[in-house]
């Protein structure tokens, strides 16, 4: 995620090995740079390595704080004095976008409480992030969530214990860490997406910037797995937040630009100057042809899936479930779709989940009938159980916030006006709860009674540096909301993190 292999080769790094790979050959002419998480296993592997070193010198970097006893163990193992330096280089998290990070953890809680190992890992990831951004924040958390409170306390403990590391120059307004729980908004990860990055993750899945295209019909060998990274792909950087219709147009322009630049097959290479020009343009051309074929393939596969799974119609009903409150119309729409043979099992389950979350307490709920439909479609009970599990996870009795009905007059008017205007795009009416929460926070209106501070101090001024962390995973729809908030609020910087980045399947 940090470096492409070609970039790191330019830094004269010629060999990549894992510390745990057996049968590595000794290469005494090479220096080794080790970059590791400071886990027990890694320290043990390093100890064994240093007892019988395979390289001439070792530069050891840990991605987080390492204990004195571990350093002592390494020093004792280093009898041949091959270690040149040991440093802490805080990078114990995955930087996904310039304003988004993830810890790549799946399933961090069991029921309503943390898995102890995952709590430790999340605390480490968050504290490393704070150290690398040089922030010593005030902490607020979602009161309705026990895991949020636990995580807030654990982060605070580390800051107190390692107070020397966190002794950064004070800013006028202290930074703020806001810890939230995914279960407050289980709707967002269940919706189809229509901006490029979010769509790719929803339909194909993004794993550390890599997209698996091996299931695409007739895919060529070199496109079975592609990398989408805004760092070194200009087209992706410019299009990741645009909606699908715009991307189609931009792909067409990219293709046309490519055709124009295509080195003429019959290009005469008569003089040395011709040859030099050809060679100079060739890498650019090669890079561009790679970019073109990659995005044409990805966008082509997205359109194929949208058509095959009838996702425009599915998405319209999802948005109706998430954003409007006409029960009988919603129920009819879901029923109609459930009878369509083109609807995939996943999409069928997703619609019933959204209906269940939206209308779980409705007097004339059609849920039992919908569950029956689901069962008769797939003949299994698996999805029925999943629907119940989603309601148990993010249903009304769990949520600290009111996900569906705005309480105050202003919010109701806003919703009414939004309805009148006729949203320019029916597929993107939904806004994640996070957007509202951050909006309130920036305006200084986020209620202390629902999102208390940890400790006696509170912020008097509006926050400028905000790190928001979602226990149970963030989504690319929320990443888009944060991107837009950063753009529309100069002077405010928001970074979004989660234990993972979700799509519906995940």
C-alpha positions as CSV (number, residue, x, y, z in Angstrom):
1,X,0.0,0.0,0.0
2,X,2.9,2.3,0.7
3,X,5.3,1.6,-2.2
4,X,5.0,-0.1,-5.5
5,X,7.8,-2.6,-6.2
6,X,9.2,-0.4,-9.0
7,X,9.3,2.7,-6.7
8,X,11.2,0.8,-4.0
9,X,13.6,-0.6,-6.6
10,X,14.4,3.0,-7.5
11,X,15.6,3.3,-3.9
12,X,18.1,0.5,-4.6
13,X,16.2,-2.2,-2.6
14,X,16.7,-5.3,-4.7
15,X,15.4,-8.1,-2.6
16,X,12.2,-8.6,-0.6
17,X,11.9,-11.3,2.0
18,X,9.6,-12.1,4.8
19,X,11.3,-12.7,8.1
20,X,9.4,-15.9,8.6
21,X,10.2,-17.4,5.2
22,X,12.3,-20.5,5.7
23,X,15.5,-21.4,3.8
24,X,16.6,-17.9,3.0
25,X,20.2,-17.9,1.6
26,X,22.9,-16.0,3.5
27,X,23.9,-12.9,1.5
28,X,26.6,-11.2,3.4
29,X,27.1,-8.5,0.7
30,X,23.6,-7.1,1.4
31,X,22.4,-4.8,4.2
32,X,19.0,-5.5,5.6
33,X,16.2,-3.1,6.5
34,X,13.6,-4.7,8.7
35,X,10.2,-3.1,9.0
36,X,8.0,-5.0,11.5
37,X,5.2,-4.7,13.9
38,X,6.6,-5.1,17.4
39,X,4.8,-8.3,18.2
40,X,6.1,-11.1,20.4
41,X,6.4,-13.4,17.3
42,X,8.3,-10.8,15.3
43,X,10.7,-10.1,18.2
44,X,11.3,-13.9,18.6
45,X,12.0,-14.3,14.8
46,X,14.4,-11.4,14.9
47,X,16.2,-12.9,17.9
48,X,16.7,-16.1,15.9
49,X,17.8,-14.1,12.9
50,X,20.5,-12.1,14.8
51,X,21.9,-15.3,16.4
52,X,22.7,-16.5,12.8
53,X,22.7,-13.3,10.7
54,X,22.3,-13.7,6.9
55,X,23.2,-10.2,6.0
56,X,26.1,-7.8,6.8
57,X,24.2,-5.1,8.7
58,X,20.7,-4.7,10.1
59,X,18.6,-1.5,10.3
60,X,15.5,-2.4,12.4
61,X,12.4,-0.3,12.3
62,X,9.3,-1.1,14.4
63,X,5.9,0.3,13.4
64,X,5.0,1.1,17.0
65,X,6.3,1.5,20.5
66,X,8.6,-1.4,21.6
67,X,9.2,-2.4,25.2
68,X,12.6,-2.1,26.8
69,X,12.6,-5.8,27.6
70,X,12.2,-6.6,23.9
71,X,15.1,-4.3,23.0
72,X,17.2,-6.1,25.6
73,X,16.4,-9.5,24.2
74,X,17.5,-8.3,20.7
75,X,20.7,-6.8,22.2
76,X,21.5,-10.1,23.9
77,X,21.0,-12.0,20.6
78,X,23.2,-9.6,18.6
79,X,26.5,-11.2,19.6
80,X,28.1,-10.5,16.2
81,X,27.1,-6.8,16.5
82,X,25.4,-6.6,13.1
83,X,22.6,-4.2,14.3
84,X,23.3,-0.7,13.2
85,X,20.2,0.9,14.6
86,X,16.8,0.2,16.1
87,X,14.0,2.8,15.6
88,X,10.3,3.3,16.1
89,X,8.7,4.5,12.9
90,X,5.0,4.8,13.6
91,X,3.1,3.3,10.8
92,X,1.0,0.6,12.4
93,X,-2.0,1.1,10.2
94,X,-2.9,1.0,6.5
95,X,-3.1,4.4,4.7
96,X,-5.9,3.8,2.2
97,X,-6.6,7.4,0.9
98,X,-5.0,10.6,1.9
99,X,-7.7,11.0,4.6
100,X,-8.6,7.4,5.3
101,X,-6.9,4.6,7.2
102,X,-7.8,1.1,8.1
103,X,-6.5,-1.6,10.4
104,X,-7.6,-4.5,8.2
105,X,-9.3,-6.3,11.1
106,X,-12.4,-8.3,10.5
107,X,-14.8,-9.0,13.3
108,X,-13.4,-7.0,16.3
109,X,-16.2,-7.6,18.8
110,X,-18.1,-10.6,20.1
111,X,-21.6,-9.5,20.8
112,X,-21.4,-6.1,22.5
113,X,-17.9,-6.4,23.8
114,X,-14.3,-6.4,22.4
115,X,-12.3,-9.4,21.6
116,X,-9.3,-8.7,23.9
117,X,-6.7,-9.3,21.2
118,X,-8.5,-7.0,18.7
119,X,-8.9,-4.3,21.4
120,X,-5.1,-4.3,21.9
121,X,-4.5,-4.2,18.1
122,X,-6.9,-1.3,17.6
123,X,-5.4,0.6,20.5
124,X,-1.9,0.1,19.0
125,X,-3.1,1.2,15.5
126,X,-4.8,4.3,16.8
127,X,-1.9,5.4,19.0
128,X,0.5,4.8,16.1
129,X,-1.7,7.0,13.9
130,X,-1.7,9.8,16.6
131,X,2.1,9.6,16.9
132,X,2.7,9.7,13.2
133,X,0.5,12.7,12.8
134,X,2.0,14.2,16.0
135,X,-1.4,14.7,17.7
136,X,-2.1,14.4,21.4
137,X,-5.9,14.7,21.3
138,X,-8.8,15.2,23.5
139,X,-11.1,12.2,23.2
140,X,-14.9,11.9,22.8
141,X,-16.8,8.7,22.4
142,X,-20.3,7.5,21.6
143,X,-22.0,7.0,25.0
144,X,-24.4,4.3,23.8
145,X,-21.5,2.0,22.9
146,X,-19.5,0.1,25.5
147,X,-16.7,-0.8,23.0
148,X,-16.3,2.9,22.2
149,X,-15.8,3.8,25.8
150,X,-13.4,0.9,26.3
151,X,-11.3,1.9,23.3
152,X,-11.2,5.6,24.5
153,X,-9.9,4.5,27.9
154,X,-7.3,2.3,26.4
155,X,-6.0,5.0,24.1
156,X,-5.9,7.4,27.0
157,X,-3.9,4.9,29.1
158,X,-1.2,4.7,26.4
159,X,-1.0,8.5,26.0
160,X,-0.6,8.8,29.8
161,X,2.0,6.0,30.0
162,X,4.0,7.2,27.0
163,X,3.5,10.9,27.9
164,X,7.1,11.8,26.7
165,X,6.3,10.5,23.2
166,X,3.1,12.5,23.0
167,X,4.7,15.7,24.1
168,X,4.0,17.7,20.9
169,X,4.0,21.4,20.5
170,X,0.6,22.6,21.7
171,X,-1.8,24.0,19.1
172,X,-4.2,26.7,19.9
173,X,-7.2,24.3,19.6
174,X,-6.3,20.8,20.7
175,X,-7.0,18.0,18.2
176,X,-10.0,15.8,18.8
177,X,-10.4,12.0,18.5
178,X,-14.0,10.9,18.1
179,X,-14.7,7.2,18.6
180,X,-18.0,5.8,17.1
181,X,-19.6,2.4,16.7
182,X,-20.6,0.9,13.3
183,X,-23.8,-0.5,14.9
184,X,-25.2,3.0,15.1
185,X,-25.5,3.0,11.3
186,X,-25.8,-0.5,9.8
187,X,-27.6,1.0,6.8
188,X,-24.6,2.6,5.0
189,X,-22.6,-0.6,4.4
190,X,-25.7,-2.3,3.0
191,X,-26.3,0.2,0.1
192,X,-25.1,-0.1,-3.5
193,X,-22.7,2.7,-4.4
194,X,-22.4,4.8,-7.5
195,X,-19.0,6.6,-7.1
196,X,-16.0,4.9,-8.7
197,X,-14.0,3.8,-5.6
198,X,-17.0,2.8,-3.6
199,X,-18.5,1.0,-6.5
200,X,-15.4,-1.0,-7.2
201,X,-15.3,-2.1,-3.5
202,X,-19.0,-2.9,-3.5
203,X,-19.0,-5.0,-6.7
204,X,-15.4,-6.3,-7.0
205,X,-13.8,-5.8,-3.6
206,X,-10.7,-3.8,-2.9
207,X,-8.0,-5.4,-0.7
208,X,-5.0,-3.2,0.0
209,X,-5.5,-1.3,-3.3
210,X,-5.7,-4.6,-5.2
211,X,-8.7,-5.7,-7.2
212,X,-9.2,-9.3,-8.1
213,X,-10.6,-9.5,-11.7
214,X,-10.0,-13.3,-12.2
215,X,-13.7,-13.9,-12.3
216,X,-14.2,-11.6,-15.3
217,X,-15.3,-13.5,-18.4
218,X,-12.4,-13.7,-20.9
219,X,-9.9,-11.7,-18.8
220,X,-6.3,-11.6,-20.1
221,X,-3.6,-13.0,-17.8
222,X,-2.0,-9.7,-17.0
223,X,-5.2,-8.1,-15.8
224,X,-6.3,-10.9,-13.4
225,X,-5.3,-8.7,-10.5
226,X,-4.9,-4.9,-10.9
227,X,-3.8,-2.2,-8.5
228,X,-5.9,0.9,-8.0
229,X,-4.0,3.6,-6.1
230,X,-4.5,7.3,-6.4
231,X,-0.8,7.8,-5.6
232,X,0.4,6.6,-8.9
233,X,-2.7,6.4,-11.2
234,X,-3.7,9.9,-12.3
235,X,-7.0,8.7,-13.8
236,X,-8.1,7.0,-10.6
237,X,-7.1,10.0,-8.5
238,X,-9.2,12.3,-10.6
239,X,-12.2,9.9,-10.8
240,X,-12.5,8.0,-7.6
241,X,-15.2,10.4,-6.2
242,X,-17.1,10.9,-9.4
243,X,-20.3,9.1,-10.1
244,X,-20.6,6.3,-12.6
245,X,-22.1,8.3,-15.5
246,X,-19.2,10.8,-15.4
247,X,-16.6,8.0,-15.3
248,X,-18.0,6.5,-18.6
249,X,-17.5,9.9,-20.3
250,X,-14.0,10.3,-18.8
251,X,-13.0,6.7,-19.9
252,X,-14.1,7.6,-23.4
253,X,-11.9,10.7,-23.3
254,X,-9.0,8.7,-22.0
255,X,-9.4,6.2,-24.9
256,X,-9.5,9.0,-27.4
257,X,-6.4,10.7,-26.0
258,X,-4.7,7.3,-26.1
259,X,-5.6,6.8,-29.8
260,X,-4.2,10.2,-30.6
261,X,-0.9,9.5,-28.9
262,X,-0.6,6.0,-30.1
263,X,2.9,5.6,-31.7
264,X,2.2,5.2,-35.4
265,X,3.0,1.7,-36.3
266,X,4.6,3.0,-39.5
267,X,6.5,5.7,-37.6
268,X,9.7,6.1,-39.6
269,X,12.8,5.6,-37.4
270,X,15.3,7.1,-39.8
271,X,17.4,9.4,-37.8
272,X,19.0,9.0,-34.4
273,X,16.6,11.8,-33.2
274,X,13.5,9.7,-34.3
275,X,14.7,6.8,-32.3
276,X,15.5,8.9,-29.3
277,X,12.0,10.5,-29.4
278,X,10.4,7.1,-29.7
279,X,12.4,5.6,-26.8
280,X,11.6,8.7,-24.7
281,X,7.9,8.5,-25.4
282,X,7.7,4.7,-25.0
283,X,7.6,4.5,-21.2
284,X,4.9,7.2,-21.1
285,X,3.0,5.3,-23.8
286,X,3.4,2.0,-22.0
287,X,2.2,3.5,-18.7
288,X,-0.8,5.1,-20.5
289,X,-1.7,1.9,-22.3
290,X,-1.6,0.0,-19.0
291,X,-3.9,2.6,-17.4
292,X,-6.3,2.6,-20.3
293,X,-6.6,-1.2,-20.4
294,X,-7.0,-1.4,-16.7
295,X,-9.8,1.1,-16.3
296,X,-11.6,0.0,-19.4
297,X,-11.6,-3.5,-18.0
298,X,-12.7,-2.4,-14.5
299,X,-15.5,-0.1,-15.7
300,X,-16.6,-2.7,-18.3
301,X,-16.9,-5.3,-15.5
302,X,-18.8,-2.8,-13.3
303,X,-21.3,-2.1,-16.1
304,X,-21.7,-5.8,-16.8
305,X,-22.5,-6.5,-13.1
306,X,-24.9,-3.5,-12.9
307,X,-26.9,-4.9,-15.9
308,X,-26.7,-8.6,-14.9
309,X,-27.8,-7.9,-11.3
310,X,-30.3,-5.3,-12.3
311,X,-28.7,-2.9,-9.8
312,X,-30.2,0.3,-11.0
313,X,-33.6,-0.9,-10.0
314,X,-32.3,-2.6,-6.8
315,X,-30.5,0.6,-5.8
316,X,-33.6,2.8,-6.3
317,X,-35.5,0.6,-3.8
318,X,-32.6,0.6,-1.4
319,X,-32.6,4.4,-1.4
320,X,-36.3,4.5,-0.9
321,X,-35.9,2.2,2.1
322,X,-33.0,4.3,3.5
323,X,-34.4,7.8,2.9
324,X,-38.2,7.8,2.7
325,X,-40.9,6.7,5.0
326,X,-43.8,5.4,2.9
327,X,-44.1,1.9,4.3
328,X,-46.6,0.4,1.9
329,X,-44.8,1.6,-1.2
330,X,-41.5,0.3,0.1
331,X,-43.0,-3.1,1.0
332,X,-44.5,-3.4,-2.5
333,X,-41.2,-2.5,-4.1
334,X,-39.2,-5.1,-2.1
335,X,-41.8,-7.8,-2.8
336,X,-41.8,-7.0,-6.5
337,X,-38.0,-7.3,-6.7
338,X,-37.9,-10.5,-4.6
339,X,-40.0,-12.2,-7.3
340,X,-37.5,-11.3,-10.1
341,X,-35.3,-14.2,-11.1
342,X,-32.5,-11.7,-12.0
343,X,-32.1,-10.7,-8.3
344,X,-29.0,-12.3,-6.8
345,X,-29.1,-14.0,-3.4
346,X,-27.0,-11.2,-1.9
347,X,-29.2,-8.5,-3.2
348,X,-32.3,-10.2,-2.0
349,X,-30.9,-10.5,1.5
350,X,-29.7,-7.0,1.4
351,X,-33.1,-5.6,0.6
352,X,-34.8,-7.6,3.3
353,X,-32.1,-6.4,5.8
354,X,-32.7,-2.8,4.9
355,X,-36.4,-3.3,5.2
356,X,-36.0,-5.0,8.6
357,X,-33.8,-2.2,9.9
358,X,-36.1,0.5,8.7
359,X,-39.5,-0.9,9.7
360,X,-38.7,-3.4,12.5
361,X,-41.3,-1.8,14.8
362,X,-43.9,-1.0,12.2
363,X,-47.5,-2.0,13.1
364,X,-48.1,-3.8,9.8
365,X,-44.6,-5.1,9.2
366,X,-44.3,-7.4,6.2
367,X,-41.1,-9.0,7.5
368,X,-42.3,-12.5,8.2
369,X,-43.7,-12.7,4.6
370,X,-40.4,-11.3,3.2
371,X,-38.3,-13.8,5.2
372,X,-40.6,-16.6,3.8
373,X,-39.9,-15.3,0.2
374,X,-36.2,-15.3,0.9
375,X,-36.3,-18.8,2.1
376,X,-38.3,-20.1,-0.9
377,X,-35.8,-18.3,-3.2
378,X,-32.7,-19.9,-1.9
379,X,-34.1,-22.8,0.0
380,X,-31.7,-22.2,2.9
381,X,-32.1,-20.5,6.3
382,X,-28.7,-18.8,6.1
383,X,-30.0,-15.5,4.9
384,X,-32.9,-15.5,7.3
385,X,-30.5,-15.8,10.2
386,X,-28.3,-13.1,8.7
387,X,-31.3,-10.7,8.6
388,X,-32.0,-11.4,12.3
389,X,-28.3,-10.9,13.1
390,X,-28.2,-7.5,11.3
391,X,-31.2,-6.3,13.3
392,X,-29.7,-7.5,16.5
393,X,-26.4,-5.7,15.6
394,X,-27.8,-2.4,14.4
395,X,-31.5,-2.3,15.4
396,X,-33.5,0.3,17.3
397,X,-32.7,-1.0,20.8
398,X,-29.0,-0.8,20.1
399,X,-28.6,2.6,18.4
400,X,-27.7,5.6,20.4
401,X,-28.8,8.0,17.7
402,X,-32.0,8.3,15.8
403,X,-31.0,7.0,12.4
404,X,-34.3,7.6,10.6
405,X,-36.5,10.4,12.0
406,X,-34.9,13.8,12.5
407,X,-36.1,15.3,15.8
408,X,-35.8,19.0,15.5
409,X,-37.8,21.3,13.2
410,X,-34.8,22.4,11.2
411,X,-33.9,18.9,10.2
412,X,-37.5,18.1,9.3
413,X,-37.7,21.2,7.1
414,X,-34.3,20.3,5.5
415,X,-35.7,16.8,4.7
416,X,-38.9,18.2,3.3
417,X,-37.1,20.7,1.0
418,X,-34.8,17.9,-0.1
419,X,-37.9,15.9,-1.1
420,X,-39.4,18.9,-3.0
421,X,-36.3,19.7,-5.0
422,X,-36.4,16.2,-6.4
423,X,-32.9,14.9,-5.8
424,X,-30.9,15.3,-9.0
425,X,-29.9,11.7,-8.6
426,X,-32.3,9.2,-7.1
427,X,-29.4,6.7,-6.5
428,X,-27.4,9.0,-4.2
429,X,-30.0,10.5,-1.9
430,X,-28.6,8.7,1.1
431,X,-26.2,10.4,3.4
432,X,-24.4,8.4,6.0
433,X,-25.1,9.2,9.7
434,X,-21.4,10.1,10.0
435,X,-22.0,13.2,7.8
436,X,-24.6,14.6,10.2
437,X,-22.4,13.8,13.3
438,X,-19.4,15.5,11.8
439,X,-21.4,18.4,10.6
440,X,-22.7,18.9,14.2
441,X,-19.2,18.5,15.6
442,X,-17.7,21.1,13.3
443,X,-20.4,23.6,14.2
444,X,-19.8,22.9,17.9
445,X,-23.3,21.4,18.3
446,X,-22.6,17.8,19.0
447,X,-24.3,16.9,22.3
448,X,-22.0,16.1,25.2
449,X,-24.8,14.0,26.6
450,X,-24.5,11.6,23.7
451,X,-20.8,12.0,22.9
452,X,-19.1,12.8,26.2
453,X,-15.4,13.8,26.7
454,X,-13.1,11.4,28.4
455,X,-11.8,13.2,31.4
456,X,-12.7,16.6,32.9
457,X,-11.6,18.9,30.1
458,X,-13.8,20.0,27.2
459,X,-13.1,22.0,24.0
460,X,-14.2,25.6,24.2
461,X,-13.5,26.3,20.5
462,X,-14.7,24.5,17.4
463,X,-12.3,21.7,16.6
464,X,-9.9,22.0,13.6
465,X,-8.1,18.7,13.6
466,X,-10.6,15.8,13.8
467,X,-9.7,12.1,13.8
468,X,-12.9,10.0,13.7
469,X,-12.7,6.2,14.2
470,X,-15.4,3.7,13.5
471,X,-15.3,0.5,15.6
472,X,-16.6,-2.3,13.3
473,X,-15.5,-0.7,10.1
474,X,-15.9,2.4,7.9
475,X,-17.1,2.5,4.2
476,X,-16.1,4.3,1.1
477,X,-19.4,6.2,1.1
478,X,-18.2,7.7,4.5
479,X,-14.8,8.4,3.0
480,X,-16.6,10.4,0.3
481,X,-18.5,12.3,2.9
482,X,-15.3,13.2,4.8
483,X,-13.6,14.2,1.5
484,X,-16.5,16.6,0.8
485,X,-16.5,18.0,4.4
486,X,-12.8,18.7,4.1
487,X,-13.3,20.5,0.9
488,X,-16.2,22.6,2.1
489,X,-14.8,23.5,5.5
490,X,-11.4,25.2,4.9
491,X,-9.5,25.2,8.2
492,X,-10.9,21.9,9.3
493,X,-9.0,18.7,8.7
494,X,-10.8,15.4,9.2
495,X,-9.2,11.9,9.0
496,X,-11.4,8.9,9.0
497,X,-10.4,5.4,10.2
498,X,-12.0,2.1,10.8
499,X,-11.1,-1.4,12.0
500,X,-11.8,-2.3,8.3
501,X,-13.4,-0.9,5.2
502,X,-16.7,-2.6,4.5
503,X,-18.8,-3.5,1.6
504,X,-22.1,-5.4,1.8
505,X,-20.5,-8.8,1.4
506,X,-18.0,-8.1,4.1
